[in-house]
Amino acid sequence: MKSIIFISLLSLITRTQAQSLPPECVESPTNRPPGTVADITVTCGTTFMDLSILLCPIYNANFNESLLILNNQLREECKGTADFSVEPPVLRYSFPIDEQSVSACNNHIQITNHAGTGDFGEFSNIQFVTISGMVVTFDPTTGMITYRPQVTYMYSCRYPLQYVLNNTQMAVAGVNLVINENNGSFISSLKFSLYSLLYCEL
């Protein structure tokens, strides 16, 4: 009798978990356990940092979009927005790269100094700021017996410090901006020649 009850409960739990899986994930190839680097895409834009995380692995680990938050900050602005209109479904985060927005969800900010490049590289010093953090799962059943492992995604973007301090405009003419979306890097370089400066001064 006890084994029949146990099997019935196990069947009920299985059906409950299957019902909680979004229809978009049932046949998706991303319906697998989380853990690959390809699960998260970081876009270091000129005004916003955008994160995109595959949703189906999150559901596969018995979590959902409401339980995946930035840096353990249980605030609305630190939660993502589920997008089921794309294939595969993703969870999106987006925040401006100004000081207030970056610190709102407790992102880590690190400033580093690097020597410049080019003919005057040995006489120049460029400061960069790296904005980094983690998207982690929040388990509301803390303190109870649970078989759900924590899921963590790490992200970072690197910007010139001056750009972050005043990201609404670039006040220097002749700026070349290069965005690399694959590894989440942002490179800014200034290029100008002497005759251009003389021409501008005249």
C-alpha positions as CSV (number, residue, x, y, z in Angstrom):
1,M,0.0,0.0,0.0
2,K,2.8,2.4,0.9
3,S,4.6,1.7,-2.4
4,I,1.4,2.5,-4.3
5,I,1.0,5.8,-2.5
6,F,4.7,6.6,-3.2
7,I,4.4,5.8,-6.9
8,S,1.2,8.0,-7.1
9,L,2.9,10.9,-5.4
10,L,5.9,10.5,-7.7
11,S,3.7,10.5,-10.8
12,L,1.9,13.6,-9.5
13,I,5.2,15.4,-9.0
14,T,6.3,14.4,-12.5
15,R,3.1,15.7,-14.1
16,T,3.3,18.9,-12.1
17,Q,6.9,19.5,-13.4
18,A,5.9,18.7,-16.9
19,Q,3.0,21.1,-16.8
20,S,5.3,23.9,-15.6
21,L,7.5,23.6,-18.6
22,P,6.5,26.2,-21.2
23,P,5.2,24.7,-24.5
24,E,8.0,26.5,-26.4
25,C,10.6,24.4,-24.5
26,V,9.0,21.0,-24.9
27,E,10.6,20.3,-28.3
28,S,13.4,22.9,-28.0
29,P,17.0,21.6,-28.3
30,T,17.8,23.9,-25.4
31,N,15.6,21.9,-23.1
32,R,18.6,20.5,-21.2
33,P,20.4,21.2,-17.9
34,P,22.1,24.6,-17.7
35,G,25.8,25.0,-17.7
36,T,27.2,25.8,-21.1
37,V,28.9,29.1,-22.0
38,A,26.5,29.5,-24.9
39,D,23.6,29.9,-22.4
40,I,24.3,33.6,-21.9
41,T,25.0,36.3,-24.5
42,V,26.4,39.7,-23.3
43,T,26.1,42.8,-25.4
44,C,28.2,45.7,-24.3
45,G,26.3,48.5,-26.1
46,T,27.1,52.2,-26.3
47,T,24.4,53.1,-23.8
48,F,23.1,49.8,-22.4
49,M,24.4,46.5,-21.2
50,D,22.2,43.7,-22.4
51,L,22.1,40.2,-21.2
52,S,20.2,37.3,-22.9
53,I,19.9,33.9,-21.2
54,L,18.3,30.8,-22.6
55,L,15.1,30.1,-20.6
56,C,14.6,26.4,-21.3
57,P,17.7,25.3,-19.3
58,I,16.4,27.3,-16.4
59,Y,13.0,25.5,-16.5
60,N,14.9,22.2,-16.9
61,A,16.6,23.0,-13.6
62,N,13.1,23.5,-12.0
63,F,13.4,27.3,-11.8
64,N,11.7,30.0,-13.8
65,E,12.3,33.6,-14.9
66,S,11.1,35.1,-11.6
67,L,13.8,33.2,-9.7
68,L,16.8,34.4,-11.8
69,I,18.0,37.7,-10.5
70,L,21.0,40.0,-10.8
71,N,23.6,39.7,-8.0
72,N,21.1,38.3,-5.4
73,Q,19.2,41.6,-5.3
74,L,15.5,40.9,-4.8
75,R,14.2,44.0,-6.5
76,E,12.1,44.4,-9.5
77,E,14.7,46.3,-11.5
78,C,17.1,43.4,-11.0
79,K,14.8,40.8,-12.6
80,G,14.7,39.9,-16.3
81,T,11.9,39.8,-18.8
82,A,11.0,36.6,-20.4
83,D,10.8,36.6,-24.2
84,F,8.9,33.7,-25.7
85,S,8.5,35.3,-29.1
86,V,12.0,34.2,-30.2
87,E,13.3,30.7,-30.8
88,P,14.7,29.6,-28.4
89,P,13.0,31.6,-25.6
90,V,15.3,33.9,-23.6
91,L,15.4,35.9,-20.5
92,R,16.5,39.5,-21.1
93,Y,18.2,42.0,-18.9
94,S,19.0,45.6,-19.9
95,F,20.4,48.5,-17.9
96,P,22.1,51.8,-18.8
97,I,25.8,52.1,-18.2
98,D,25.6,55.1,-16.0
99,E,26.7,55.0,-12.4
100,Q,23.3,55.0,-10.8
101,S,21.9,52.1,-12.9
102,V,25.1,50.0,-12.7
103,S,25.1,50.2,-8.9
104,A,21.3,49.7,-8.5
105,C,21.7,45.9,-8.7
106,N,25.0,45.8,-6.9
107,N,27.2,45.2,-10.0
108,H,30.9,45.1,-9.3
109,I,33.0,48.0,-10.7
110,Q,36.7,47.8,-11.2
111,I,39.0,50.5,-12.6
112,T,42.3,49.6,-14.2
113,N,45.1,51.6,-15.8
114,H,46.6,50.6,-19.1
115,A,49.4,52.1,-21.1
116,G,48.3,53.8,-24.4
117,T,49.2,52.5,-27.8
118,G,50.8,54.0,-30.9
119,D,53.7,56.5,-31.2
120,F,52.9,58.2,-27.9
121,G,51.9,55.0,-26.0
122,E,54.7,55.3,-23.5
123,F,53.6,58.8,-22.5
124,S,49.9,58.0,-22.1
125,N,47.8,56.2,-19.6
126,I,44.2,55.0,-20.3
127,Q,41.8,54.1,-17.5
128,F,39.2,51.4,-18.1
129,V,36.2,50.4,-16.0
130,T,35.0,46.8,-15.9
131,I,31.4,46.3,-15.0
132,S,30.7,42.7,-13.9
133,G,28.2,40.6,-11.9
134,M,26.3,37.4,-11.7
135,V,22.8,36.3,-12.6
136,V,21.9,33.7,-10.0
137,T,18.9,31.6,-9.1
138,F,16.9,32.4,-6.0
139,D,15.5,29.4,-4.2
140,P,12.5,30.3,-2.1
141,T,12.6,26.9,-0.4
142,T,15.8,27.7,1.5
143,G,16.0,25.7,4.7
144,M,13.9,22.9,3.3
145,I,15.2,19.8,1.6
146,T,15.6,20.6,-2.1
147,Y,17.3,18.9,-5.1
148,R,17.6,22.1,-7.1
149,P,21.2,23.1,-7.7
150,Q,22.0,26.8,-7.9
151,V,22.5,28.2,-11.4
152,T,24.9,31.0,-11.9
153,Y,25.8,33.0,-15.0
154,M,28.7,35.5,-14.9
155,Y,29.0,38.6,-17.2
156,S,31.3,41.5,-17.7
157,C,31.8,44.5,-19.9
158,R,34.9,46.7,-20.3
159,Y,34.6,50.4,-21.1
160,P,36.9,53.4,-21.2
161,L,36.3,55.2,-17.9
162,Q,35.7,58.6,-19.5
163,Y,33.0,57.0,-21.6
164,V,31.1,55.7,-18.6
165,L,31.3,59.0,-16.7
166,N,29.7,60.8,-19.7
167,N,28.1,58.2,-21.9
168,T,25.5,60.5,-23.4
169,Q,27.9,62.1,-25.8
170,M,31.4,61.8,-27.1
171,A,32.9,65.2,-27.0
172,V,36.0,64.5,-29.1
173,A,35.7,64.5,-32.9
174,G,37.2,61.7,-34.8
175,V,36.3,58.9,-32.5
176,N,36.3,55.3,-33.7
177,L,34.1,52.9,-31.8
178,V,34.4,49.1,-32.1
179,I,31.9,46.8,-30.4
180,N,32.7,43.1,-30.2
181,E,29.5,41.2,-29.2
182,N,31.1,37.8,-28.9
183,N,33.2,38.2,-25.8
184,G,31.5,41.2,-24.3
185,S,34.2,43.8,-24.9
186,F,34.0,47.4,-25.9
187,I,37.0,49.2,-27.3
188,S,37.3,52.9,-27.9
189,S,40.2,54.5,-29.7
190,L,40.9,58.0,-30.8
191,K,42.6,58.6,-34.1
192,F,43.5,62.0,-35.6
193,S,46.3,63.5,-37.5
194,L,48.2,66.8,-37.0
195,Y,46.9,68.4,-40.2
196,S,43.4,67.8,-39.0
197,L,44.0,69.6,-35.8
198,L,45.7,72.5,-37.6
199,Y,42.7,72.7,-39.9
200,C,40.3,72.8,-37.0
201,E,42.3,75.5,-35.2
202,L,42.3,77.7,-38.3
